[in-house]
Amino acid sequence: MGKAKKTQNREHQSRTDSKRFKELQAVIGKNNTQKISTKDLGASRRPTIPFCPNDRILLIGEGDFSFAYSLHTYHACTALTATTFETRNTLFAKYPQAAAHINTLELSNQKVLFSIDATKLGLPVPTGGGPAIRKDPWDLIVFNFPHVGGLTKDRNRQVRANQELVVKFLERAKALLAPGASIIVTIFEGEPYSLWNLRDLGRHVGLKVERSFKFDAELYKGYKHARTVGNIQGEGWKGEFKDARTYIFEMGTKNSEKI
C-alpha cells in the first residue's frame, strides 16, 4: 500500500513538473526573452521550477528584489506580493539596485511591502503585514536564504538563532496557506547550514518535506544573491554560484520533540 502511494505521488509530481515546464516554455516562447532547455543547463532532466504563472505567491525576506523581478518578468508570475524586513530607506541604502526592480514590480501592479517580519506574518501588528498578508490564502510562501545576519561569532548560538527564525517563520506561514499549498525554503548546502536540520524544524511545527532539489540560480534570469549586510564593493563572493537546495514543505505530522 505504501509503495503504491509513493508511486502515485511520483507520477503526480511528474505530471505537475511537466505542466509547469510547458506553461513556462509557452510564456518564454511567446515573449522570446529567454529559453530554458535541459541541454543548455547540462542536465538529464527537466529543470525544477516550482512556480506557475497563476500562483498566488508571497515572497519573504527579499534582498534587492531581483528574485521577485525575475519571477514576474521572465516567469510570468502575476500574483506576487514581495516583502522585505528592511524599511524603504534602509533597503535602498543597502541595495541601490533594488529601486529599479521594485519600480518594475509596482508598475505591473505587484505588491511590495517593507518592514515585514517573517516571524510575525499575519499577526495584527505593523510588521505582520496586515490585510495584504491575511486577506486571502497563498498558494506558495517562499523564503529564500533565511538568515539572521552576523549576530555572534559563536557558531552554536548563530545556528540556534537561525533555527529559531525558520521555526517561527514556518509556524506563521502555515496558517496563511490555501488547502494543498506549500512553503518553500532555500538554503545553502554544507556547514553551517546543514546544522540547522531543516527537515526537523519543519516536523517540529507539523510540516513535512514533500521533496527537495538543487536550487539553480541560472533558471531565474536577472537574479543575484543579496547578502544580509548589503552590497560590498569589490566583493568576489557570489551566492548565486554557491551550492544551494530548495525544500518544499507541506502539512504533515507534528513532532513533539523540542529543537
C-alpha positions in Angstrom: 0.0 0.0 0.0 2.8 2.4 1.0 4.7 1.6 -2.2 1.6 2.2 -4.4 1.1 5.5 -2.7 4.7 6.6 -3.3 4.4 5.6 -6.9 1.2 7.7 -7.3 2.9 10.6 -5.7 5.9 10.4 -8.1 3.5 10.1 -11.1 1.5 13.1 -9.8 4.7 15.2 -9.3 6.0 14.2 -12.7 2.7 15.5 -14.3 2.9 18.7 -12.2 6.5 19.4 -13.2 5.7 18.7 -16.8 2.7 21.1 -16.6 4.8 23.9 -15.0 7.6 23.4 -17.5 5.2 23.6 -20.5 3.5 26.7 -19.1 6.8 28.4 -18.6 8.1 27.4 -22.0 4.9 28.7 -23.6 5.3 32.1 -21.9 9.0 32.3 -22.7 8.4 31.3 -26.3 5.8 34.0 -26.6 7.9 36.7 -25.1 11.1 35.5 -26.8 13.1 36.7 -23.9 14.6 33.5 -22.5 14.9 29.9 -23.5 15.4 27.1 -21.0 16.4 23.7 -22.1 17.9 20.7 -20.4 20.7 20.8 -23.0 21.7 24.3 -22.2 21.6 23.5 -18.4 23.7 20.4 -19.0 21.0 18.4 -17.2 19.5 15.0 -18.0 16.0 16.0 -16.7 13.8 19.0 -16.9 14.7 21.8 -14.5 12.6 22.1 -11.3 10.8 25.4 -11.3 8.1 25.2 -8.6 6.1 28.3 -9.8 3.1 28.6 -12.1 2.1 32.0 -13.6 -1.3 31.9 -11.8 0.1 31.0 -8.3 -0.6 33.5 -5.5 3.0 33.9 -4.2 4.2 35.5 -1.1 7.9 36.2 -1.0 9.5 36.8 2.4 12.9 38.4 3.1 13.7 39.8 -0.3 17.1 41.5 -0.6 17.3 43.6 -3.7 14.0 42.2 -5.1 15.8 40.6 -8.1 14.1 37.2 -7.4 10.7 38.8 -7.4 11.7 40.7 -10.5 12.7 37.5 -12.3 9.6 35.6 -11.4 7.4 38.4 -12.8 9.5 39.4 -15.8 10.7 36.1 -17.1 8.3 33.5 -15.5 5.1 35.5 -16.0 4.0 35.3 -12.3 1.4 37.9 -12.0 0.1 37.5 -8.4 3.1 38.4 -6.4 3.5 40.0 -3.0 7.2 40.6 -2.3 8.3 41.7 1.2 11.5 42.7 2.9 12.4 43.1 6.6 14.1 46.4 5.8 12.5 49.9 5.7 12.4 51.5 2.3 15.3 53.9 3.1 17.5 51.2 4.6 16.8 48.8 1.7 17.8 51.4 -0.9 21.0 52.3 1.1 22.0 48.6 1.2 20.9 47.7 -2.3 20.6 50.7 -4.6 19.7 48.3 -7.5 16.5 47.4 -5.7 14.8 50.6 -6.8 14.7 49.5 -10.5 13.3 46.1 -9.6 10.7 47.5 -7.3 9.7 50.1 -9.8 9.1 47.4 -12.4 7.0 45.3 -10.0 4.9 48.2 -8.8 4.2 49.5 -12.3 2.8 46.0 -13.1 0.5 46.0 -10.0 2.6 43.6 -8.0 2.6 44.3 -4.3 5.8 45.4 -2.5 5.8 45.6 1.3 8.6 46.9 3.6 9.3 46.3 7.3 7.7 42.8 7.3 9.0 40.4 10.0 9.0 36.7 8.9 8.3 35.6 12.5 5.2 37.8 12.8 3.4 37.1 9.4 -0.3 37.6 9.6 -0.3 38.9 13.2 -2.2 42.1 14.0 1.0 44.1 14.4 2.6 46.6 11.9 5.3 44.1 11.0 2.8 41.4 10.4 1.7 42.8 7.0 -1.9 43.5 7.8 -4.7 42.7 5.3 -2.2 42.5 2.4 -0.9 39.3 4.1 -4.0 37.9 5.7 -6.8 38.7 3.2 -6.6 35.6 1.0 -4.7 32.3 1.4 -1.5 31.7 -0.5 -0.5 29.0 -3.0 3.2 29.4 -2.2 5.0 31.2 0.6 8.7 31.5 -0.2 11.7 32.4 2.0 15.0 32.2 0.1 18.1 32.0 2.1 16.8 33.0 5.6 19.5 34.3 7.8 19.6 36.5 11.0 22.9 38.1 9.9 26.1 38.0 11.9 24.6 38.2 15.4 27.6 36.4 17.1 30.9 34.7 16.3 29.7 31.8 18.4 28.8 29.1 15.9 26.3 27.3 18.1 24.5 30.4 19.1 24.4 31.6 15.4 22.9 28.2 14.3 20.3 28.4 17.1 19.3 31.9 16.1 18.7 30.8 12.5 16.8 27.8 13.7 14.5 30.0 15.7 14.0 32.3 12.8 13.0 29.4 10.5 10.7 27.7 13.1 8.8 30.9 13.8 8.5 31.6 10.1 7.2 28.2 9.3 4.7 28.4 12.2 3.3 31.7 11.0 3.4 30.8 7.3 1.4 27.5 7.5 -1.6 29.4 8.9 -1.7 31.5 5.8 -1.7 28.7 3.2 -4.6 27.7 0.9 -5.6 24.0 1.0 -2.9 21.9 -0.7 -0.5 24.8 -0.8 3.3 24.8 0.1 6.0 26.6 1.8 9.4 26.9 0.0 12.7 27.4 1.8 16.0 27.6 0.1 19.3 27.4 2.0 23.0 26.9 1.1 24.4 23.4 1.3 27.2 22.3 3.7 28.0 23.7 7.1 26.9 25.6 9.0 23.6 25.4 7.1 23.3 21.7 7.3 23.5 22.1 11.1 20.1 23.8 11.0 18.5 20.4 10.4 15.8 22.0 8.2 13.7 18.8 7.9 13.5 18.5 11.7 12.5 22.2 12.0 9.6 21.5 9.7 8.5 18.4 11.6 8.6 20.4 14.8 5.7 22.7 13.6 3.7 20.0 11.8 5.2 20.2 8.4 6.9 17.6 6.2 9.4 18.0 3.3 7.4 16.8 0.3 10.6 17.0 -1.9 13.8 18.8 -2.2 16.0 19.7 -5.2 19.1 21.7 -6.2 18.4 25.4 -6.5 19.6 26.6 -9.9 20.1 30.4 -9.9 20.5 30.3 -13.7 16.8 29.5 -14.1 16.0 32.9 -12.8 17.3 35.5 -15.2 18.3 38.8 -13.6 18.5 37.2 -10.1 21.6 38.0 -8.0 22.0 36.8 -4.4 21.9 39.7 -2.0 23.8 39.4 1.3 22.2 40.4 4.6 24.8 43.1 5.1 24.1 44.7 1.8 26.3 45.3 -1.2 30.1 45.1 -0.6 32.3 47.0 -3.0 34.7 44.7 -4.9 33.2 41.6 -3.4 34.3 38.3 -5.0 31.9 36.0 -3.2 28.7 35.5 -5.1 25.9 33.4 -3.6 24.3 32.6 -6.9 27.3 30.4 -7.7 27.3 28.5 -4.4 25.5 25.1 -4.0 22.0 25.5 -2.5 19.0 23.4 -2.0 15.2 24.1 -2.1 12.8 22.3 0.3 9.1 22.1 -0.4 7.1 21.9 2.9 3.5 20.6 3.2 1.3 19.8 6.1 2.5 16.7 8.0 2.5 15.2 11.5 3.6 17.4 14.3 6.7 16.3 16.2 6.5 16.9 19.9 10.3 16.9 20.4 12.0 20.2 21.2 14.5 21.6 18.8 
